[in-house]
Amino acid sequence: MEDFLKDDERWRVVIGASFGLGKTSFVKYFANKLANLYNVSEDSYFPIVIELSELEDIRNYFIHDQENLDPLLSKIIENKSRSVLLIFDGLDEYKGEIKDLFSHITELHDKYKKVKL
């Protein structure tokens, strides 16, 4: 993951494994690690973990203060000039259309070049 974050060409990565092998535990560990680095280093990524298991449409998902991803990313990136790592957990449990999810996250990346997934 650290190599992925340093790579300017790659903006998304998928980690797949069988049920019960620790993907969610890894997500929590890595997000916590990034959050701790964020407070120390201006070069670190701001992690946002999104649990997909209960979602039907990522566009209507409120992250913080009744804001969805787009305005929240705008505030983080434009006001703080920081990079963001969106971490989606539970892709296999997403209740919406996967193609719509990927379309939306591609739009977000195209709009905010400092976003990795």
C-alpha distances in whole Angstrom, upper triangle without the diagonal:
4,5,5,6,9,10,13,14,11,11,10,9,10,10,13,15,19,20,20,17,15,13,15,15,11,11,13,12,9,11,14,12,11,15,16,14,16,19,19,17,18,15,13,12,14,13,15,15,17,19,20,23,26,25,28,27,24,26,28,26,26,23,25,29,30,28,26,22,24,26,24,21,24,25,22,21,25,26,23,22,18,15,14,11,13,12,14,15,18,18,21,23,23,27,27,27,23,24,25,22,20,23,23,19,19,22,20,18,21,23,20,18,16,15,11,11
4,5,5,6,9,12,14,12,13,13,12,14,14,17,19,23,24,23,20,18,16,18,17,13,13,15,13,10,12,14,11,10,14,15,12,14,17,17,15,16,13,11,11,14,13,16,17,20,22,23,26,29,28,30,29,26,28,30,28,28,25,26,30,31,29,27,23,25,27,24,21,24,25,21,20,24,25,22,20,17,14,14,12,14,14,17,18,21,22,24,26,26,30,30,30,26,27,28,25,23,25,25,21,21,24,22,19,22,23,20,18,16,15,12,13
4,5,5,6,10,11,10,12,12,11,14,14,17,20,23,25,25,22,20,18,20,20,16,16,19,17,13,16,18,15,14,18,18,16,17,21,20,17,18,14,13,13,16,16,19,19,22,24,25,28,31,30,32,31,27,29,32,29,30,27,29,32,33,31,29,25,26,28,26,23,25,26,23,22,25,26,23,21,18,15,15,14,16,16,19,20,23,23,25,28,27,31,31,30,26,27,28,25,23,25,25,21,21,24,22,19,21,23,20,18,16,15,13,14
4,5,5,8,9,7,8,8,8,11,12,15,18,22,24,24,21,19,17,19,19,15,15,17,16,13,14,17,15,13,17,19,16,17,21,20,18,18,14,13,12,15,14,16,17,19,21,22,25,28,27,28,27,24,26,28,26,27,24,26,30,31,28,25,22,23,25,23,20,23,24,21,19,23,25,22,20,17,13,13,11,13,13,16,18,20,20,22,25,24,28,27,26,23,23,24,21,19,21,21,17,17,20,18,15,18,20,17,15,13,12,9,10
4,6,8,10,8,8,9,10,13,14,18,21,24,25,25,23,21,18,19,19,16,14,17,16,12,13,15,13,11,14,16,13,13,17,17,14,14,11,9,8,12,12,14,16,18,21,22,25,27,26,28,27,23,25,27,25,25,23,24,28,28,26,24,20,21,23,21,17,20,21,18,16,19,21,18,16,13,10,10,9,12,12,16,18,21,21,24,26,25,28,28,27,24,24,25,22,19,21,21,17,17,19,17,14,17,18,15,13,11,10,8,10
4,6,9,9,10,12,13,16,17,21,23,27,29,29,26,24,21,22,22,19,18,20,19,15,16,18,16,13,17,18,14,15,18,17,14,14,10,10,10,14,15,18,19,22,25,26,29,31,30,32,30,27,28,30,28,29,26,27,30,32,29,27,23,24,25,23,20,22,23,19,18,21,22,19,17,14,11,13,12,15,16,19,22,25,24,27,29,29,32,31,30,27,27,28,25,22,24,24,20,19,22,20,16,18,20,17,14,12,13,11,13
4,6,6,8,10,11,15,17,20,23,27,29,29,26,25,22,23,24,20,19,22,21,17,18,21,19,16,20,21,18,18,22,21,18,17,13,13,13,16,17,19,21,23,25,26,29,31,30,31,29,26,27,30,29,29,27,29,32,32,29,27,23,23,26,24,20,22,24,21,19,21,24,21,18,16,13,14,13,16,17,19,22,25,24,26,29,28,31,30,29,26,25,26,23,21,22,22,19,18,20,18,15,17,19,16,13,12,12,10,13
4,6,7,11,13,17,19,22,26,29,31,32,29,27,24,26,26,23,21,24,23,19,20,23,21,18,21,22,19,19,22,22,18,17,13,14,13,16,17,19,21,23,26,26,30,32,30,31,29,26,26,29,28,29,26,28,31,31,28,26,22,22,24,23,19,20,22,19,17,19,22,20,16,15,12,13,13,16,18,20,23,26,24,28,30,28,32,30,29,25,25,25,23,20,21,21,17,16,18,17,13,14,16,14,10,10,11,10,13
4,7,10,12,15,18,21,24,28,30,31,29,27,24,26,27,24,22,25,25,21,21,25,23,20,23,25,22,22,25,25,22,20,17,17,16,19,19,21,22,23,26,26,29,31,29,30,28,25,26,29,28,29,27,29,32,32,29,26,23,22,25,24,20,21,24,21,19,21,24,22,19,17,14,15,15,17,18,20,23,25,23,26,29,27,30,29,27,24,22,23,21,18,19,20,16,14,17,16,12,13,16,14,11,12,12,10,13
4,6,8,11,14,17,21,24,26,27,25,24,21,22,24,20,19,22,22,18,19,22,21,18,21,23,21,21,24,24,22,20,17,16,15,17,17,18,19,20,23,22,26,28,26,27,25,22,23,27,25,27,25,27,30,30,27,24,21,21,23,22,19,21,23,21,18,21,24,22,19,17,14,14,12,14,15,17,19,22,20,23,25,24,27,25,24,20,20,21,19,15,17,17,14,13,15,15,11,13,16,14,11,11,11,8,9
4,7,11,14,17,20,24,25,26,24,23,19,20,22,19,17,20,20,17,17,20,19,17,19,22,20,19,23,23,20,19,16,15,13,14,14,15,16,17,20,19,23,25,23,24,22,19,20,23,22,23,21,23,27,26,23,20,17,17,20,19,15,17,20,18,16,19,21,20,17,15,11,11,9,10,12,14,17,19,17,21,23,21,24,23,21,18,18,18,16,13,14,14,11,10,12,11,8,10,13,11,9,9,7,5,6
4,7,10,13,17,20,22,23,21,20,16,17,19,17,15,18,19,15,16,19,19,16,19,22,20,20,24,24,22,21,18,17,14,15,14,14,14,15,17,17,20,22,20,21,20,17,19,22,20,22,20,23,26,26,23,20,16,17,20,19,16,19,21,19,18,21,23,22,20,17,13,12,9,9,10,11,14,16,14,17,19,18,21,20,19,15,15,16,13,11,13,13,10,9,13,12,9,12,15,13,12,12,9,6,5
4,7,10,13,17,19,20,18,17,13,15,17,14,13,16,17,14,15,18,18,16,19,22,21,21,24,25,23,23,20,18,15,16,15,15,14,15,17,16,19,22,21,22,21,18,20,23,22,23,21,24,28,28,25,22,19,20,23,22,19,22,24,22,21,24,26,24,23,20,16,14,11,11,10,11,12,14,13,15,18,17,21,20,19,15,16,18,15,12,15,16,12,12,16,15,13,16,18,17,15,15,12,8,6
4,6,10,13,15,17,15,14,11,13,15,13,12,15,16,14,15,19,19,18,20,23,22,23,26,27,26,25,23,20,17,18,16,16,14,14,15,14,16,20,19,20,20,17,20,23,21,23,21,25,28,28,25,22,20,21,25,23,21,24,26,24,23,27,29,27,25,22,19,16,13,12,10,9,10,11,10,12,15,15,18,18,17,14,15,17,14,12,15,16,13,14,17,17,15,18,21,19,18,18,15,11,8
4,7,10,12,13,11,11,8,10,12,10,10,14,14,13,14,17,17,17,20,22,22,23,26,27,26,26,24,21,18,19,16,16,14,15,15,15,16,20,20,21,21,19,23,25,22,24,22,26,29,29,27,24,22,24,27,25,23,26,28,25,25,29,30,28,27,24,20,18,14,13,10,10,10,11,10,12,15,16,19,20,19,16,18,19,16,15,19,19,16,17,21,20,19,22,24,22,21,20,17,14,11
4,7,9,11,10,10,8,11,13,12,12,15,16,15,17,20,20,21,23,25,25,26,29,30,29,30,27,24,22,22,19,19,16,16,15,15,15,19,19,21,22,20,24,25,23,26,24,27,31,31,29,26,24,26,29,27,26,29,31,28,28,32,34,32,31,27,24,21,18,16,13,12,10,10,10,10,13,15,18,19,19,15,18,20,17,16,20,21,18,19,23,22,21,24,26,25,25,24,21,17,14
4,7,8,7,8,7,11,12,12,13,16,17,17,19,21,21,22,24,26,27,28,31,32,31,32,30,27,24,25,22,21,18,18,17,16,16,20,21,23,24,23,26,28,26,28,26,29,33,33,31,29,26,29,32,30,29,32,34,31,31,35,37,35,34,30,27,24,20,19,16,14,12,11,12,11,14,16,20,21,21,18,20,23,20,19,23,24,22,23,26,26,25,28,30,29,28,27,24,21,17
4,6,6,9,9,12,13,14,15,17,18,19,21,23,24,25,27,29,29,31,33,35,34,35,33,30,27,28,24,23,20,20,18,17,16,20,21,23,25,24,28,29,27,29,28,31,34,34,33,30,28,31,34,32,31,35,36,34,34,38,39,37,37,33,30,27,23,22,18,16,14,12,12,11,13,16,19,21,21,19,22,24,22,21,25,26,24,26,29,28,28,31,33,32,31,30,27,24,20
4,6,8,8,10,12,13,14,16,18,19,20,22,23,25,26,28,29,30,33,34,34,35,33,30,28,27,23,22,19,18,16,15,14,17,19,21,23,23,27,27,25,27,26,29,32,32,31,29,28,31,33,31,31,34,35,33,34,38,39,37,37,33,30,27,23,21,18,16,12,10,12,10,12,15,18,20,21,19,22,24,22,22,26,26,24,26,29,29,28,32,33,32,32,31,28,24,21
4,6,8,9,10,11,13,14,16,17,19,20,22,23,25,26,28,29,31,33,33,34,33,29,27,27,23,22,19,19,16,17,15,19,21,23,25,25,28,29,26,28,26,29,32,32,32,30,28,32,34,32,31,35,35,33,34,38,39,37,37,33,30,27,24,22,18,17,13,12,14,13,14,17,20,23,24,22,25,27,24,24,28,28,26,28,31,30,30,33,35,33,33,32,28,25,22
4,6,9,9,9,12,14,14,15,18,19,20,22,23,25,26,27,30,31,31,32,31,27,25,25,22,22,19,19,17,18,17,21,23,25,27,25,29,30,27,29,27,30,33,33,32,30,29,32,34,31,31,34,35,32,33,37,38,36,35,32,29,26,22,21,17,16,13,13,15,14,16,19,22,24,25,23,26,27,24,24,28,28,26,28,31,30,29,32,34,32,32,30,27,24,21
4,6,5,6,9,10,10,12,14,15,16,18,20,21,22,24,26,27,28,29,28,24,22,22,19,19,15,16,15,16,16,19,21,24,25,24,27,28,25,26,24,26,30,30,30,28,26,29,31,28,28,31,32,29,30,34,35,32,32,29,26,23,19,18,15,14,11,12,14,15,16,18,22,24,25,22,25,26,23,23,27,27,24,26,29,28,27,30,32,30,29,27,24,21,19
4,5,5,6,9,10,10,12,14,15,16,18,20,21,22,25,26,26,27,25,22,20,20,16,16,13,13,12,13,14,17,19,21,22,20,24,25,22,23,21,24,28,28,27,25,23,26,28,25,24,28,29,26,27,31,32,30,29,26,23,20,16,15,11,11,8,9,11,12,13,15,19,21,22,19,22,23,20,20,23,23,20,23,25,24,23,27,28,26,26,24,21,18,15
4,5,5,6,9,10,10,12,14,15,16,18,20,21,23,25,25,26,25,21,19,18,14,14,10,11,10,12,12,15,16,20,21,19,22,23,20,21,18,21,25,25,24,22,21,24,26,23,23,27,27,24,26,30,30,28,28,25,22,19,16,14,10,10,7,8,11,12,13,15,18,20,21,19,22,23,19,20,23,22,20,23,25,23,23,27,28,26,26,24,21,18,15
4,5,5,6,9,10,11,12,14,15,17,18,20,22,23,24,26,24,21,19,18,15,15,12,14,13,15,15,18,20,23,24,22,25,26,22,23,20,22,26,27,26,25,23,26,28,25,25,28,28,25,27,31,31,29,29,25,23,20,17,16,12,13,10,12,15,16,16,18,22,24,25,23,26,26,23,23,27,26,23,26,28,26,25,29,30,28,28,25,22,20,17
4,5,5,6,8,10,10,12,14,15,16,18,20,21,22,23,22,18,16,16,13,14,12,14,14,16,17,20,21,24,24,22,25,26,23,23,21,23,27,27,26,24,22,25,27,24,23,27,27,24,25,29,29,27,27,23,20,18,14,14,11,12,10,12,15,16,17,19,23,24,25,22,25,26,22,22,25,24,21,24,26,24,23,27,28,25,25,23,20,17,15
4,5,5,6,8,10,11,12,14,15,16,19,20,20,21,20,16,14,14,10,10,8,10,10,13,14,17,18,21,21,19,22,22,19,20,17,19,23,24,22,21,19,22,23,20,20,23,23,21,22,26,26,24,24,20,18,15,11,11,7,9,7,10,13,15,16,17,20,21,23,20,22,23,19,19,22,21,18,21,23,21,20,24,25,22,22,20,17,14,12
4,6,5,6,9,10,10,12,14,15,17,19,20,21,20,17,15,14,10,10,8,11,11,14,15,18,19,22,23,20,23,23,20,20,17,18,22,23,22,21,19,23,24,20,20,24,23,21,22,26,26,24,24,21,19,16,13,12,9,11,10,12,15,18,17,18,22,23,25,23,25,25,21,22,25,23,21,23,25,23,22,26,26,24,24,21,19,17,15
4,6,5,6,9,10,11,12,14,16,17,18,20,19,15,14,14,11,13,11,14,15,18,19,21,22,26,26,23,26,27,23,23,20,21,24,26,25,24,22,25,26,23,22,25,25,22,23,27,27,24,24,21,19,16,14,14,12,14,13,16,18,20,21,22,25,27,28,25,28,28,24,24,27,26,23,25,27,25,24,28,28,25,25,22,20,18,16
4,5,5,6,9,10,11,12,15,16,16,17,16,12,11,11,9,11,10,13,15,17,19,22,22,25,25,22,24,26,22,22,19,20,24,25,24,23,20,23,24,21,20,23,23,19,20,24,24,21,21,18,15,13,11,12,10,12,12,16,17,20,21,21,25,26,27,24,26,26,22,22,25,24,20,22,25,22,21,24,25,22,21,18,16,14,13
4,5,5,6,9,10,10,13,15,15,16,15,11,9,9,6,7,7,11,13,16,18,20,20,23,23,20,22,23,19,19,15,17,20,22,20,19,17,20,21,17,16,20,19,16,18,21,21,19,19,15,14,11,9,10,8,11,11,15,17,20,20,20,24,24,26,23,25,25,21,21,24,22,19,21,23,20,19,23,23,20,20,17,15,13,12
4,5,5,6,9,10,11,13,14,16,16,12,11,10,8,10,10,14,15,19,20,22,23,26,26,23,25,25,22,21,17,18,21,23,22,21,20,22,23,19,19,22,21,18,20,23,22,20,20,17,16,14,12,13,12,14,14,18,20,23,23,23,26,27,29,27,29,28,25,25,27,25,22,25,26,23,22,26,26,23,23,19,18,17,16
4,5,5,6,9,10,11,12,14,14,10,10,10,9,12,13,16,18,21,23,25,25,29,28,25,27,28,24,24,20,20,24,26,25,24,22,24,25,21,20,23,22,18,20,23,23,19,20,16,15,14,12,14,13,16,16,20,22,25,25,25,29,30,31,28,30,30,26,26,28,27,23,25,27,24,23,26,26,23,22,19,18,16,16
4,5,5,6,9,10,10,11,11,7,6,7,6,10,11,15,17,20,23,25,24,27,26,23,25,26,23,22,18,18,22,24,22,21,19,21,21,18,17,19,19,15,16,19,19,16,16,13,11,10,9,11,11,15,16,20,21,24,25,25,28,28,29,27,28,28,24,24,26,24,20,22,24,21,19,23,23,19,19,15,14,13,14
4,5,5,7,9,10,12,12,8,8,6,6,9,11,15,17,20,23,24,24,27,26,23,24,25,21,20,16,16,19,21,20,20,18,20,20,16,16,18,17,14,15,19,18,15,16,12,12,11,10,12,12,16,17,21,22,25,25,25,28,29,30,28,29,28,25,25,27,24,21,24,25,21,21,24,23,20,20,16,15,15,16
4,5,6,7,9,12,12,9,10,10,10,13,14,18,20,24,26,27,27,31,30,26,28,28,25,24,20,19,22,25,24,24,22,24,24,20,19,22,20,16,18,21,20,17,18,15,15,14,14,16,16,19,20,24,25,28,29,28,32,32,34,31,33,32,28,28,31,28,25,27,28,25,24,27,27,23,23,19,18,18,19
4,5,5,6,9,9,6,8,9,10,14,16,19,22,25,27,29,29,32,31,27,28,29,26,25,21,21,24,26,25,24,22,24,24,20,19,21,19,16,17,20,19,15,16,12,12,13,13,16,16,20,21,25,26,29,30,29,33,33,34,31,33,32,28,28,30,28,24,26,27,24,22,26,25,21,21,17,17,17,18
4,5,5,7,8,5,6,6,9,12,15,18,21,24,27,28,27,30,29,25,26,27,24,22,19,18,21,23,21,21,19,20,20,17,15,17,16,12,13,16,15,12,12,9,10,10,11,14,15,19,21,24,26,29,29,29,32,32,33,30,31,30,27,26,28,26,22,24,25,21,20,23,22,19,18,15,15,15,17
4,6,8,10,9,10,9,12,14,17,21,23,26,29,30,30,33,31,28,28,29,26,24,20,19,21,24,23,23,21,23,22,18,18,19,17,14,15,18,16,12,14,12,13,14,15,17,18,22,23,27,29,32,32,31,34,34,36,33,35,33,30,30,31,29,26,28,28,24,24,26,25,22,22,18,18,19,20
4,7,9,8,11,12,14,17,20,23,26,29,32,33,33,36,34,30,31,32,29,27,24,23,25,28,26,27,24,25,25,21,20,22,20,16,17,19,18,14,15,13,14,15,17,20,21,24,26,29,31,34,34,34,37,37,38,36,37,36,32,32,33,31,28,29,30,26,25,28,27,23,22,19,20,20,22
4,5,6,9,11,13,17,20,23,26,29,32,33,32,35,33,30,30,32,29,27,24,23,25,28,26,26,23,24,24,21,19,20,19,15,15,17,16,13,13,10,12,13,15,18,20,23,25,29,30,33,34,33,36,36,37,34,35,34,31,30,31,29,26,27,28,24,23,25,24,20,20,16,17,18,20
4,6,8,10,13,16,20,23,26,29,32,33,32,34,32,28,28,30,28,26,23,22,24,27,24,24,21,22,21,18,16,17,16,12,12,14,13,9,9,7,9,12,14,17,19,23,25,29,30,33,34,33,36,35,36,33,34,33,29,29,29,27,24,25,25,22,20,22,21,18,17,13,15,16,19
4,7,10,13,16,19,22,25,27,31,32,31,33,31,27,28,30,27,26,23,23,26,28,25,24,21,22,22,19,16,18,17,14,12,15,15,11,10,7,8,11,12,16,18,22,24,28,28,32,33,31,35,34,34,31,32,31,28,26,28,26,22,23,24,20,18,21,20,16,15,11,13,14,17
4,7,9,13,16,19,22,24,27,29,28,31,29,25,26,27,25,24,20,21,23,25,23,22,19,20,20,18,15,17,16,13,12,15,15,12,11,8,7,9,10,13,15,19,21,24,25,28,29,28,32,31,32,29,30,29,26,25,26,24,21,22,23,19,18,20,20,16,15,11,12,12,14
4,6,9,12,15,19,21,24,25,24,27,25,21,22,24,21,20,17,18,21,22,20,19,16,17,18,15,12,15,14,11,10,14,14,11,11,7,5,5,6,9,11,15,17,21,22,25,26,25,28,27,28,25,26,25,22,21,23,20,17,18,19,16,14,18,17,14,13,9,9,9,11
4,7,10,13,16,19,22,23,22,25,23,19,20,21,18,17,14,14,17,19,17,16,13,15,15,12,10,13,12,8,9,13,13,10,11,7,6,5,6,8,10,14,16,20,21,24,25,23,26,26,27,24,25,24,21,21,22,20,16,18,19,15,15,18,17,13,14,10,9,10,12
4,6,10,13,16,19,20,19,22,20,17,18,19,16,16,12,13,17,18,16,15,12,15,16,12,11,14,14,11,12,16,16,14,14,11,9,6,5,6,7,11,13,16,17,21,21,20,23,23,24,22,23,22,19,19,21,18,15,17,19,15,15,18,18,15,15,12,10,10,10
4,6,10,12,15,16,16,18,17,13,15,16,13,12,9,10,14,15,13,12,10,12,14,10,10,13,13,11,13,16,17,15,16,13,11,7,6,5,6,8,11,14,15,19,18,17,20,20,21,19,21,20,16,17,19,16,13,16,17,14,14,18,17,15,16,13,11,11,10
4,7,9,12,13,13,16,16,13,15,16,12,12,9,12,15,16,15,13,11,15,16,13,13,17,17,15,16,20,20,19,19,16,14,11,8,6,5,6,7,11,12,16,15,14,17,18,19,18,20,19,15,16,18,16,14,17,18,15,16,20,19,17,18,16,13,12,10
4,6,9,10,9,13,12,9,12,12,9,10,8,11,15,15,13,11,10,14,15,13,13,17,18,16,18,21,22,21,21,19,17,13,11,7,6,5,6,9,10,13,12,11,14,14,16,15,17,16,12,14,16,14,12,16,17,14,16,19,19,18,19,18,14,13,11
4,6,7,8,11,12,10,13,13,10,12,10,14,17,16,16,14,13,17,19,16,17,21,21,20,22,25,25,25,25,22,20,16,14,11,8,6,5,6,8,11,9,9,11,13,15,14,17,16,13,15,18,16,14,18,19,17,19,22,22,21,23,21,18,16,13
4,6,5,8,9,8,12,12,10,12,12,16,19,17,17,14,13,17,19,18,18,21,23,22,23,26,27,27,27,24,22,18,15,12,10,7,6,5,6,8,6,5,8,9,12,11,14,13,10,13,15,14,13,16,18,17,18,21,22,21,23,22,18,17,14
4,6,9,11,11,15,14,12,14,15,18,21,19,19,17,17,20,22,21,22,25,26,25,27,30,31,30,30,28,25,22,19,15,13,10,8,5,7,8,5,5,7,10,13,12,16,15,13,15,18,17,17,20,21,20,22,25,26,25,26,26,22,20,17
4,7,9,10,13,12,10,12,13,16,19,17,17,15,16,19,21,20,21,25,25,25,27,29,30,30,31,28,26,23,21,17,15,12,11,9,10,11,8,7,7,9,13,14,17,16,14,17,19,17,17,21,22,21,23,26,26,26,27,27,23,22,19
4,6,7,10,9,7,10,12,15,18,15,15,13,13,16,19,18,19,22,23,23,25,27,28,28,29,27,25,21,19,15,14,11,11,10,10,11,9,6,6,7,10,11,14,12,10,14,16,14,14,18,19,18,20,23,23,23,25,24,21,20,17
4,7,9,8,9,12,14,18,20,17,16,14,15,17,20,19,20,23,25,25,26,28,30,30,31,29,27,23,21,18,17,14,14,12,11,12,10,7,5,4,8,10,12,10,10,13,14,13,15,18,18,18,21,23,23,23,26,26,22,22,19
4,5,6,7,11,13,16,18,15,14,11,12,14,16,17,17,20,22,22,23,25,27,28,28,26,24,21,20,16,16,13,14,14,12,14,12,9,8,6,8,10,11,8,7,11,12,10,12,15,15,15,17,19,19,20,23,23,20,20,17
4,5,5,9,10,14,16,14,12,8,8,11,13,13,14,16,18,19,20,22,23,24,24,22,20,17,16,12,13,10,12,13,12,14,13,9,10,8,10,10,11,9,6,10,11,8,9,12,12,12,14,17,16,17,19,19,16,16,14
4,6,8,11,14,15,12,10,7,7,8,11,12,13,15,17,18,19,20,22,23,23,22,20,17,17,14,15,14,16,17,15,18,16,13,13,11,12,12,13,9,8,11,11,7,9,12,11,11,14,16,15,16,19,19,16,17,16
4,6,9,12,13,10,9,6,9,10,12,13,14,16,18,19,20,22,23,24,25,24,23,19,19,16,17,15,17,17,17,19,17,13,13,11,13,15,16,12,11,15,14,11,13,16,15,14,17,19,18,19,22,22,19,20,18
4,6,9,11,9,8,5,7,10,12,11,13,16,17,17,19,21,22,23,23,22,21,17,17,13,14,12,14,15,15,17,15,12,13,12,14,15,17,14,12,15,15,12,13,16,16,14,17,19,18,18,21,21,18,18,16
4,6,8,5,5,4,7,10,10,9,12,14,14,15,18,19,20,21,22,21,20,17,17,14,15,14,16,17,18,20,18,16,16,16,18,19,20,17,15,18,18,15,15,19,17,15,18,21,19,18,21,21,18,19,18
4,7,7,6,5,7,10,10,8,10,13,13,13,15,18,18,18,19,18,17,14,14,11,13,13,14,16,17,20,18,16,18,17,20,19,21,18,16,18,19,15,15,18,18,15,17,20,18,17,20,18,16,17,16
4,5,5,7,9,11,10,8,11,13,11,12,15,17,16,17,19,17,18,15,16,14,15,16,17,20,21,24,22,20,21,21,23,23,25,22,19,21,22,18,18,21,20,17,19,22,20,18,21,19,17,19,18
4,5,9,11,13,11,9,13,14,12,14,17,18,17,18,20,20,20,18,19,17,19,19,21,23,24,27,25,23,23,23,26,26,27,24,22,24,24,21,20,24,22,19,22,24,22,20,24,22,20,22,22
4,7,10,12,10,10,13,14,14,15,18,19,19,20,22,21,22,19,20,18,19,19,21,22,23,25,23,21,21,20,23,24,25,22,20,22,22,19,19,22,21,18,21,23,21,20,24,23,21,22,22
4,7,8,6,6,10,11,11,12,15,16,16,17,19,18,19,16,17,15,17,17,19,21,21,25,23,20,20,19,21,22,23,19,17,20,19,16,16,19,17,15,18,20,17,17,20,19,17,19,19
4,6,6,6,9,11,11,13,15,16,17,18,19,18,17,15,15,13,15,14,17,19,18,21,20,17,18,16,18,18,19,16,14,16,16,12,12,16,14,12,15,17,15,15,18,17,15,17,16
4,6,5,6,8,10,10,12,14,15,16,16,15,14,11,12,10,12,12,15,17,17,20,19,17,18,16,18,17,18,15,12,14,14,10,10,13,11,8,11,14,12,11,14,14,11,13,13
4,5,5,6,9,10,11,12,14,15,15,15,14,12,13,12,15,15,19,21,20,23,22,19,20,18,19,18,18,15,14,15,14,10,10,12,10,7,10,12,9,9,13,13,11,14,14
4,5,5,6,9,10,10,11,13,14,14,15,13,15,14,17,18,21,23,23,26,25,22,23,21,22,22,22,19,17,18,17,14,14,16,13,11,13,15,11,11,15,14,13,16,17
4,5,5,6,9,10,10,12,13,12,13,11,13,12,15,16,19,21,21,25,24,21,23,22,23,22,23,20,17,19,18,15,14,16,15,11,13,16,13,11,14,13,12,15,15
4,5,5,6,8,10,10,10,10,9,8,10,10,13,15,18,21,21,24,24,21,23,22,22,21,21,19,16,17,17,13,12,14,12,9,10,12,10,8,11,9,8,11,13
4,6,5,6,8,9,10,10,11,10,13,13,17,19,22,25,24,28,27,25,26,24,25,24,24,21,19,19,18,15,14,15,13,10,12,13,9,8,11,10,10,14,16
4,6,6,5,7,9,10,11,11,14,15,18,20,23,26,26,30,29,26,28,26,27,26,26,24,22,22,22,18,17,19,17,13,15,16,13,11,14,12,13,16,18
4,6,6,5,7,6,8,8,11,12,16,18,21,24,24,28,28,26,28,26,27,26,26,24,21,22,22,18,16,18,17,13,14,16,13,10,13,10,10,13,15
4,6,5,5,5,6,7,11,13,16,19,22,25,25,29,29,27,29,27,28,26,26,24,21,21,21,18,16,17,15,12,12,14,11,8,9,7,9,12,15
4,6,5,8,10,11,15,16,20,22,26,29,28,32,32,29,31,30,30,28,28,26,24,23,23,20,18,19,17,14,14,15,12,9,11,10,12,16,18
4,6,8,11,13,16,18,21,24,27,30,30,34,33,31,33,31,32,31,31,28,26,26,26,22,21,22,20,17,17,18,15,13,15,13,14,18,20
4,5,9,11,14,16,20,23,25,29,29,33,33,31,33,32,32,31,31,29,26,26,26,23,21,22,21,17,17,19,16,13,14,12,13,16,19
4,7,10,13,16,19,22,25,29,29,32,33,31,33,32,32,30,30,28,25,25,25,22,20,20,19,16,15,16,14,11,11,9,11,14,17
4,7,10,13,16,19,22,26,26,29,30,28,31,30,30,28,28,26,24,23,23,21,18,19,18,15,14,16,14,11,11,7,9,12,15
4,7,10,13,16,19,23,23,26,27,25,28,27,27,25,25,24,21,20,20,18,15,16,16,13,11,14,13,9,9,5,6,8,11
4,6,10,13,16,19,19,23,23,22,25,24,24,22,22,21,18,17,18,16,13,14,15,11,10,13,13,9,9,6,5,6,8
4,6,10,13,16,16,20,21,19,22,22,22,19,20,20,16,15,17,15,12,13,15,12,11,14,14,11,11,8,6,5,6
4,6,10,13,13,17,17,16,19,18,19,16,17,16,13,13,15,12,9,12,13,10,10,14,14,12,12,11,7,6,5
4,6,10,10,14,15,14,17,17,18,15,17,17,13,13,16,14,11,14,16,13,13,17,18,15,16,14,11,9,6
4,7,7,10,11,10,13,14,15,12,15,14,10,11,14,13,10,13,16,14,14,18,18,17,18,17,13,11,8
4,6,9,9,9,13,14,15,13,16,16,13,14,17,16,14,17,19,17,18,21,22,21,22,20,17,14,11
4,5,5,7,10,12,14,12,15,16,13,14,17,17,15,18,21,19,20,23,24,23,24,23,20,17,14
4,5,5,9,10,11,8,12,13,10,11,14,14,13,15,18,18,18,21,22,22,23,22,18,16,12
4,6,9,10,11,9,13,14,12,13,16,17,16,18,21,21,21,24,26,26,26,26,22,20,16
4,6,9,11,10,14,14,12,14,17,17,17,20,22,21,23,25,26,26,27,27,23,21,17
4,6,8,7,11,11,9,12,14,14,14,17,19,18,20,22,23,24,25,25,21,20,16
4,7,8,12,11,10,13,15,15,16,19,20,20,22,24,25,26,27,27,24,23,19
4,6,9,8,8,11,12,12,14,16,17,18,20,22,22,23,25,26,22,21,18
4,5,5,6,9,10,11,13,14,16,17,19,20,21,23,24,25,22,21,18
4,5,5,6,8,10,11,12,14,15,17,18,20,21,22,23,19,18,15
4,5,5,6,9,10,10,12,14,15,16,18,20,21,22,19,18,15
4,5,5,6,9,10,10,12,14,15,16,18,20,21,18,18,15
4,5,5,6,9,10,11,12,14,15,16,18,19,15,15,12
4,5,5,6,9,10,10,12,14,15,16,17,14,13,10
4,6,5,6,9,10,11,12,14,15,17,15,14,13
4,5,5,6,9,10,11,12,14,16,13,13,12
4,5,5,6,9,10,10,12,13,9,9,8
4,5,5,6,9,10,10,12,10,10,9
4,5,5,6,8,10,13,11,12,12
4,5,5,6,8,10,8,9,10
4,5,5,5,7,6,7,8
4,6,6,9,9,10,12
4,6,9,9,12,13
4,5,6,9,12
4,5,8,11
4,7,10
4,7
4
